[in-house]
Amino acid sequence: MSPIYRRRLWANRLNLLISLGTMLFGMAFLFWILWVLFRNGFAALSPTLFTQPTPPPGSAGGLANAILGSVIIVGVATLVSTPIGILAGIYLAEYGKDGAIARATRFINDILLSAPSIVIGLFVYTVYVMQVGHFSGWAGSFALALIAIPVVVRTTENMLHLVPGSLREAAVALGAPMWKVILRVTLKAVRGGVITGVLLAVARMAGETAPLLFTALNNQFWSADMNGPMANLPVVIFQFAMSPFEDWKSLAWAAALLITLTVLIINILARTVFRQTGVR
């Protein structure tokens, strides 16, 4: 074995060992977090958690109104952000390409991707909540939609770039108009990747607290009225975890466990069932 080959072999082994160590280091913290959540939150899981609203201190209750509020707020935000994000991604990949408008759109999209969520919450509070004079579920959905749109835009554009030009040319050669080429050929070819982007956006929205503190706030009662304050799991966790009452802290741990499991399941689905790295 030559000295050069031996040196490269040991360098390769050293780098593999460092990579494995860093992976185990990160996984250790992940399992530590999951262990703490399960240890503190699993005991509070019960049928009451899903059937009773958030209680006053010292009373029995659950998180049903907060779960309902989170589902409604995130659902509306998903319905708003998905078509906007997909259409914007289609424009950037198929029409705008390297044009001035496309470059400006990508720049703004990159800013929104990296913007702190509390800044988005303050923006919605200023332009919407202060104008109408009250917190509302609509404001919360609006704020979460602003967080989700850049994720969907980036994913859709990147997936459409994976479609070879020959596939578009073949469809055009058969006489298909451009809009039909996009809907029936290119977008259909990468639908798994687009769905993955939407699921990742939903997973990000599910755990956001800061935007909802300035928009939807909270509500201790049953309410499906989007025009008023709505209960939601992230804000309930924030308020109950800061309280001095042990029953509220127990519910906060349970809510944190629910959100963590939801985000974990969505990420697993996005990276396994709907995972797509190429064109089908």
Residue pairs with C-beta under 8 A, 6 or more apart in sequence:
1 9
33 260
34 260
37 253
37 256
37 257
37 260
38 257
40 250
40 253
40 257
41 253
41 254
41 255
41 256
41 257
41 258
42 257
43 250
44 250
44 251
44 253
44 254
45 254
45 257
46 62
48 60
48 61
48 62
49 62
49 63
49 64
49 251
49 254
50 62
50 63
50 64
50 67
51 62
51 64
52 60
52 61
52 62
52 64
53 61
53 62
53 63
53 64
53 65
53 220
53 221
53 222
53 231
54 61
54 62
54 63
54 65
54 66
54 220
54 231
54 236
54 240
54 251
55 61
55 62
55 247
56 220
57 243
57 245
57 247
57 248
58 245
58 247
59 247
60 247
61 251
62 251
63 233
63 236
63 251
63 254
63 255
63 258
64 222
65 219
65 220
65 221
65 222
65 223
65 231
66 231
66 232
66 233
66 235
66 236
66 255
67 233
67 258
68 222
68 224
68 231
69 137
69 216
69 219
69 223
69 230
69 231
69 232
69 233
70 206
70 232
70 233
70 234
72 137
72 224
72 226
72 230
73 137
73 140
73 141
73 144
73 212
73 216
73 230
73 232
74 141
74 144
74 202
74 205
74 206
76 137
76 138
76 141
76 145
76 226
77 140
77 141
77 142
77 143
77 144
77 145
77 148
77 205
78 148
78 198
78 201
78 202
78 205
80 141
80 142
80 145
81 144
81 145
81 146
81 148
81 149
81 152
81 201
82 148
82 152
82 198
82 201
84 145
84 149
84 152
85 148
85 149
85 150
85 151
85 152
85 153
85 155
85 156
85 197
85 198
85 201
86 152
86 156
86 187
86 194
88 105
88 109
88 149
88 153
88 156
89 152
89 153
89 154
89 155
89 156
89 157
89 159
89 160
89 194
90 156
90 160
90 182
90 187
91 102
91 105
92 102
92 105
92 106
92 153
92 157
93 156
93 157
93 160
93 161
94 160
94 178
94 182
94 186
95 102
96 102
96 105
109 150
109 153
109 154
110 150
112 120
112 146
112 147
112 149
112 150
113 150
113 151
113 154
116 210
117 147
117 208
117 210
117 211
118 210
118 211
118 214
120 143
120 146
120 147
120 211
121 143
121 210
121 211
121 212
121 213
121 214
121 215
122 214
123 143
123 146
124 139
124 142
124 143
124 146
124 211
124 214
124 215
125 139
125 214
125 215
128 138
128 139
128 142
128 215
129 135
129 136
129 139
129 214
129 215
132 139
134 228
134 229
135 215
135 216
135 217
135 228
135 229
136 215
136 216
136 226
136 227
136 228
136 229
136 230
137 216
137 225
137 226
137 227
137 228
137 229
137 230
138 226
138 227
139 215
139 216
140 211
140 212
140 215
140 216
140 230
140 232
141 226
142 215
143 211
143 212
143 214
143 215
144 205
144 208
144 211
144 212
147 201
147 204
147 205
147 208
147 211
148 201
148 202
148 204
148 205
149 201
151 197
151 200
151 201
151 204
152 194
152 197
152 198
152 201
154 197
155 193
155 194
155 196
155 197
155 198
155 200
156 194
156 197
158 193
159 190
159 193
159 194
159 197
159 276
160 186
160 187
160 190
162 190
162 193
162 277
162 278
162 279
163 185
163 186
163 189
163 190
163 279
164 279
167 185
167 186
167 189
167 279
168 181
168 185
168 186
171 180
171 181
171 184
171 185
172 178
172 181
176 184
176 185
187 194
189 279
189 280
190 276
190 279
190 280
191 276
192 274
192 275
192 276
192 280
193 274
193 276
193 277
195 270
195 274
196 270
196 271
196 274
196 275
196 276
199 266
199 267
199 269
199 270
199 274
200 266
200 267
200 270
202 266
203 262
203 263
203 266
203 267
203 270
206 259
206 262
206 263
206 266
207 234
207 259
207 263
208 234
209 234
209 235
209 237
209 238
212 232
212 234
212 235
213 235
213 238
216 229
216 230
216 232
216 235
217 229
217 230
217 235
218 229
218 230
218 231
218 232
218 235
218 236
218 239
219 228
219 229
219 230
219 231
220 231
221 231
223 229
223 230
223 231
224 230
233 255
233 258
233 259
234 259
236 251
236 252
236 255
237 252
237 255
237 256
237 259
239 248
240 248
240 249
240 251
240 252
240 255
241 248
241 249
241 252
241 256
243 249
